[in-house]
């Protein structure tokens, strides 16, 4: 009986964890200007590594992080109006341009789109 309870508990915990990790962003949450950037990316050659678009939420503010292709290039962070704010990472040092706002340690990062073309 104890074994059954342990297995049941384990199944419930695994189910809860898998649901909490399954974060998706609905299309309504993606600004049209970010959708346009994705469309532009799709009209260009596939990059290596493939481009990703991430939604960052920090203290109620929403940002979009778009990765660049290959080496030593900045990855740009946009506000919801597609204004470039900074480069939080990338570049020669890998630490971005140093112009980003100070973020809390609780940034919620959700993958919005990933170029899965080969």
SVG drawing of the C-alpha trace seen along z (x, -y; Angstrom):
<svg xmlns="http://www.w3.org/2000/svg" viewBox="-5 -52 41 54">
<polyline fill="none" stroke="black" stroke-width="0.4" points="0.0,0.0 2.8,-2.4 4.4,-1.7 1.2,-2.6 0.9,-5.9 4.6,-6.7 4.0,-6.0 0.8,-8.1 2.6,-10.9 5.4,-10.7 3.0,-10.8 1.3,-13.9 4.6,-15.7 5.8,-14.9 2.6,-16.0 2.7,-19.3 6.3,-20.0 5.7,-19.3 2.7,-21.6 4.5,-24.4 7.4,-24.2 5.1,-24.3 5.0,-28.1 3.7,-29.3 3.0,-32.7 -0.2,-33.3 -0.2,-35.3 -2.1,-38.1 0.9,-38.7 3.3,-39.1 3.4,-42.7 2.9,-43.1 6.4,-44.6 7.9,-41.4 5.8,-39.3 7.2,-41.4 10.8,-40.8 10.0,-37.0 8.6,-37.2 11.8,-39.1 13.9,-36.4 11.9,-33.7 12.5,-35.5 16.3,-35.3 18.6,-32.4 18.7,-30.1 21.2,-31.3 23.6,-29.2 22.7,-28.9 19.0,-29.3 17.4,-32.6 15.2,-32.5 12.8,-35.1 12.2,-35.2 9.7,-37.1 11.2,-38.5 8.9,-39.9 10.5,-41.7 8.6,-43.8 5.6,-44.0 7.6,-45.2 7.7,-43.1 10.8,-42.8 11.6,-40.7 15.1,-39.2 16.1,-38.2 19.3,-36.2 21.8,-36.9 23.5,-34.4 27.0,-33.2 29.9,-34.6 30.6,-37.9 27.3,-39.6 25.0,-41.3 21.7,-39.8 19.2,-42.6 16.5,-43.4 13.4,-45.2 10.5,-46.8 6.9,-46.0 7.1,-48.8 10.2,-47.2 12.6,-49.9 16.0,-48.5 16.9,-49.0 20.2,-47.3 22.2,-44.1 22.1,-42.0 24.5,-39.5 26.7,-38.7 29.5,-40.8 33.2,-40.1 32.9,-39.7 29.6,-37.8 28.3,-40.3 26.4,-42.6 26.8,-46.3 26.5,-47.2 23.5,-49.5 20.6,-47.4 18.5,-48.4 19.1,-46.6 16.9,-43.6 15.7,-41.7 16.8,-38.1 13.2,-37.0 13.0,-37.6 10.5,-35.2 11.8,-34.1 9.5,-32.3 10.5,-31.1 8.2,-32.8 9.6,-31.5 12.5,-29.4 13.6,-29.0 13.3,-25.3 14.2,-25.3 17.2,-23.2"/>
</svg>
